[in-house]
């Protein structure tokens, strides 16, 4: 089949990574894949350069775009069948006017049942949706290469934050870490984060401000190492750490958790949201908490007073962090079979196969 993928393909953006990997797997299957990026080609993988096209054909057998729903009419306009729109939204109330754009797709593909339910409650017909989870390249994690960290601590806890958005709850992340450990502990928090000189959007936070406040509140805190450069092969960073930790308010899938399992790392994240598509008590440690109103700056595009989100309990998170460090081998051995089963199932090749099987 001749397949067009249009949307974010450049920069180190989650939408780009999803579409790059779908393209790679579909090309490997023998399909003629054409790529068109709407955000440039910075950090674009060299093996996909041959798929980038300058001119768009009038008709494609299949079209795929991971983009905000308002773009579906533009990015899925070169054909009248097998138009697959992918999108996820972490708030429970969609921006006004977004939901109706499902009509420009033949099928709409949210990445988790959590995300699907949000769209259903906001007016997207259930029968036009199919859940297609994200995946990982399992072979990429079969390596001993490690990212060189400065810390000499025995245990490294990775927080793969990327863009510092309000909904990622960095205050809660540092609060839990501060309650769990002090400078006497043989532990380091590795914060992988893009640090900006100033906020560009209301939904962003200043990582430096949050970190400085943490240091003031917990002057005897355990070691923290900040990694803010681009890492071409992110699995090298996973290989350098022991635990992957998140205190996010809301995710519609949370790809770092699946990547952590593929790398064989103990994963700790909230017991709410899209990560429950693959996370459970057999393969991870889940943080309790409660639902509550989503703050204005947690929401994108527009704000609703009725939007809900999750507030993970920092005391429970601290308890799980300490437990996992104090009993690391036992925790790892208990979770390892579940992690392997999950990561072997959720691969990009299987994602591509699911989408191809939806074609008519």
C-alpha positions in Angstrom: 0.0 0.0 0.0 1.0 3.6 -0.5 0.8 5.3 2.9 1.0 9.0 3.8 2.0 10.0 7.4 1.7 13.8 8.0 2.1 15.7 11.2 4.9 16.3 13.8 7.9 14.3 12.7 10.8 16.5 13.9 12.1 17.6 17.3 12.1 15.4 20.3 8.3 15.3 20.5 6.2 12.4 21.6 3.9 12.7 18.5 6.9 12.6 16.3 8.3 9.5 18.0 5.1 7.7 17.5 4.8 8.5 13.8 8.4 7.8 13.2 8.2 4.4 14.6 4.9 3.6 12.8 6.6 4.7 9.6 9.6 2.5 10.3 7.6 -0.6 11.0 5.2 -0.1 8.0 8.2 0.5 5.7 9.8 -2.7 7.0 6.6 -4.5 6.2 7.1 -3.5 2.5 4.6 -0.6 2.3 5.4 2.6 0.3 5.5 5.2 3.1 5.6 8.9 2.4 6.5 11.3 5.3 5.6 15.0 5.5 6.6 16.9 8.7 4.7 19.9 9.9 7.4 20.9 12.5 10.6 20.5 10.6 13.2 17.8 10.8 15.3 18.6 13.8 16.5 15.3 15.5 15.0 13.4 12.6 16.3 9.8 12.4 18.7 9.2 9.4 17.2 5.8 8.5 13.9 7.5 7.7 15.2 10.2 5.5 14.6 8.1 2.4 10.8 8.2 3.2 10.6 12.0 3.3 8.9 13.4 0.2 8.7 16.9 -1.2 5.6 16.5 -3.3 2.4 14.9 -2.0 0.4 12.5 -4.2 -3.3 13.2 -4.8 -4.4 9.8 -3.5 -3.1 7.4 -0.9 -4.3 3.9 0.1 -3.9 4.8 3.7 -3.3 8.1 5.6 -2.2 8.5 9.2 -1.8 11.6 11.3 -1.1 12.0 15.0 -2.2 15.6 15.5 -4.8 17.7 17.2 -8.3 16.9 15.9 -8.7 20.3 14.3 -6.0 19.4 11.8 -7.6 16.1 10.5 -9.3 17.8 7.6 -6.0 19.1 6.3 -3.7 16.2 7.0 -6.1 13.4 5.9 -7.2 15.0 2.7 -5.5 12.8 0.1 -7.8 9.9 -0.2 -11.3 8.7 0.7 -10.6 5.5 2.7 -8.4 4.3 5.5 -8.0 7.8 7.0 -6.7 7.2 10.5 -6.5 10.1 13.0 -4.5 9.6 16.2 -4.8 12.0 19.1 -5.0 11.9 22.9 -6.1 14.6 25.4 -5.3 14.4 29.1 -8.1 16.6 30.4 -11.6 15.1 30.7 -13.2 18.0 28.8 -12.2 18.6 25.2 -11.6 22.1 23.9 -14.8 23.5 22.3 -15.2 22.5 18.6 -12.6 19.7 18.6 -14.8 16.6 19.0 -16.7 17.1 15.7 -13.6 16.7 13.7 -13.8 12.9 14.0 -15.9 13.1 10.8 -12.7 13.7 8.8 -11.5 10.2 9.7 -12.6 6.7 8.8 -11.4 5.5 12.2 -10.2 7.5 15.2 -7.4 5.8 17.1 -6.9 6.9 20.8 -4.0 5.2 22.5 -5.7 3.9 25.6 -9.2 3.0 27.0 -8.7 6.0 29.3 -8.3 8.3 26.3 -11.1 6.6 24.4 -13.5 7.2 27.3 -12.7 10.9 27.4 -13.5 11.3 23.7 -16.7 9.2 24.1 -17.9 11.5 27.0 -17.2 14.5 24.7 -19.3 13.3 21.8 -17.1 11.2 19.6 -19.1 8.1 18.6 -17.8 4.9 20.2 -18.2 2.9 17.0 -15.7 5.1 15.1 -12.9 4.5 17.7 -10.4 1.8 18.0 -7.8 1.7 20.8 -4.3 1.2 19.3 -1.7 1.4 22.1 1.8 2.8 21.5 4.8 0.5 21.4 8.5 0.1 21.7 11.3 -1.2 19.6 12.3 -4.2 21.8 15.6 -4.7 19.9 16.8 -1.2 20.7 16.9 -2.1 24.3 19.0 -5.3 23.8 22.3 -3.4 24.4 24.7 -2.8 27.2 25.4 0.8 26.2 24.9 3.2 29.1 24.7 7.0 29.2 27.5 8.3 31.4 26.1 9.9 34.5 28.1 12.0 37.0 26.6 10.4 40.1 28.4 7.6 42.0 25.3 6.6 43.9 24.3 2.9 43.8 20.7 3.5 42.9 19.5 5.8 40.2 15.9 6.9 39.9 15.0 8.3 36.5 12.3 10.9 36.1 11.9 11.2 32.3 10.1 14.5 32.3 11.0 15.9 28.9 8.9 19.1 28.5 8.1 20.6 32.0 4.3 20.9 31.8 2.1 21.7 34.8 0.2 18.4 34.5 3.4 16.4 35.0 3.4 17.5 38.6 7.1 18.2 39.2 6.3 19.7 42.6 4.8 16.4 43.6 7.7 14.5 42.2 10.3 16.4 44.2 8.1 16.4 47.2 7.9 12.6 47.2 11.6 12.3 46.6 12.3 14.7 49.4 10.2 12.8 51.9 11.7 9.5 50.9 15.4 10.1 51.0 18.2 12.4 52.4 21.8 12.9 51.6 22.9 9.9 53.6 21.0 7.6 51.3 22.8 5.9 48.4 20.3 7.2 45.9 20.3 9.8 43.1 17.3 11.2 41.2 18.1 11.6 37.5 15.9 14.3 36.1 15.8 14.2 32.3 14.2 17.5 31.4 14.2 20.2 28.7 15.2 23.4 30.6 13.9 26.7 29.0 15.1 30.1 29.8 11.6 31.3 30.1 8.1 29.9 29.9 6.5 30.0 26.5 3.1 28.8 27.4 0.8 28.9 30.4 0.9 25.1 30.7 4.6 25.2 31.3 6.5 25.6 34.6 10.0 26.8 35.5 11.9 23.7 36.3 14.6 25.8 37.9 12.1 27.5 40.2 10.6 24.2 41.3 14.1 22.7 41.9 15.3 25.7 43.9 12.2 25.6 46.1 12.8 21.9 46.7 16.4 22.5 47.8 15.2 25.2 50.2 12.5 22.9 51.7 14.8 19.9 51.9 18.4 21.2 52.5 19.5 17.7 53.3 18.0 16.1 50.2 19.4 13.1 48.4 21.5 13.7 45.3 19.9 15.0 42.1 21.5 15.0 38.7 19.9 17.0 35.9 20.2 15.8 32.3 19.0 18.4 29.8 20.8 17.5 26.5 19.3 15.6 23.6 20.1 11.9 23.8 19.8 10.2 20.4 19.4 6.7 21.9 17.3 7.1 25.0 17.6 3.5 26.0 21.2 4.3 27.1 19.8 6.5 29.8 17.4 3.8 30.9 20.3 1.4 31.1 22.1 3.7 33.5 19.2 3.8 36.0 17.4 1.3 38.2 13.9 2.8 38.7 11.7 5.0 36.5 9.4 7.3 38.5 6.5 9.6 37.7 4.0 11.7 39.8 2.1 12.9 36.8 -1.5 14.2 37.2 -2.6 12.7 33.8 -1.2 10.8 30.9 -3.0 9.2 28.0 -0.4 6.5 27.6 3.0 7.5 29.2 5.5 5.9 26.8 8.4 6.2 29.3 6.8 3.5 31.5 6.7 1.0 28.6 10.2 1.9 27.7 11.3 1.3 31.3 9.8 -2.2 31.2 11.6 -3.0 28.0 14.8 -1.9 29.7 14.0 -4.1 32.7 13.5 -1.2 35.2 11.2 -1.1 38.2 8.4 1.4 37.3 6.5 3.6 39.8 3.6 5.7 38.6 0.1 6.9 39.5 -2.8 4.4 39.6 -4.9 6.5 37.2 -4.7 7.4 33.6 -3.6 5.9 30.3 -0.6 4.1 31.7 -3.1 1.6 33.1 -3.5 0.4 29.6 -0.3 -1.7 30.3 0.7 -1.1 33.9 -0.7 -3.3 36.7 0.3 -4.8 40.0 2.1 -7.6 38.2 4.6 -5.4 36.4 4.8 -2.1 38.3 4.2 -0.2 41.5 1.2 2.0 41.5 0.7 5.2 43.5 -2.6 5.9 45.2 -4.3 9.2 45.2 -7.6 10.9 44.4 -9.4 12.6 41.6 -9.9 16.4 41.7 -10.5 19.5 39.6 -7.9 20.1 36.9 -6.2 23.4 37.4 -6.4 26.0 34.6 -2.8 25.6 33.6 -3.0 21.8 33.4 -5.4 22.2 30.4 -4.5 22.9 26.8 -6.2 25.2 24.2 -9.1 26.0 26.5 -10.2 25.7 30.1 -13.2 24.0 31.7 -14.1 24.2 35.4 -15.5 20.7 35.0 -12.3 19.0 33.9 -11.0 16.3 36.3 -7.5 15.0 36.9 -5.6 12.9 39.5 -3.6 13.9 42.5 -1.1 11.2 43.5 -0.4 10.9 47.2 3.2 12.0 47.9 3.4 10.0 51.1 2.4 6.8 49.3 4.9 7.6 46.5 7.6 8.1 49.1 6.7 4.8 50.7 7.0 3.0 47.4 10.3 4.7 46.5 11.8 3.6 49.9 10.4 0.1 49.6 11.7 -0.4 46.1 15.2 0.8 47.1 15.3 -1.2 50.4 14.0 -4.3 48.7 15.3 -3.8 45.2 16.2 -7.3 44.2 12.9 -8.8 45.6 10.8 -6.1 43.9 12.7 -6.5 40.6 12.4 -10.3 40.5 8.7 -10.1 41.3 7.9 -7.6 38.5 10.4 -8.9 35.9 8.1 -11.6 34.3 5.2 -9.1 33.9 7.5 -6.4 32.5 8.9 -8.9 29.9 5.4 -10.1 28.9 4.2 -6.5 28.5 7.1 -5.2 26.5 7.2 -8.2 24.2 3.5 -7.6 23.4 3.5 -3.9 22.9 5.9 -3.3 20.0 5.8 -0.9 17.2 5.7 -3.8 14.7 2.4 -4.9 16.4 1.1 -1.3 16.4 1.7 -1.1 12.6 0.1 -4.5 12.1 -3.0 -3.4 14.0 -3.4 -0.3 11.8 -2.9 -2.2 8.6 -5.5 -4.8 9.7 -8.0 -1.9 10.0 -7.6 -1.0 6.4 -10.4 -1.9 4.0 
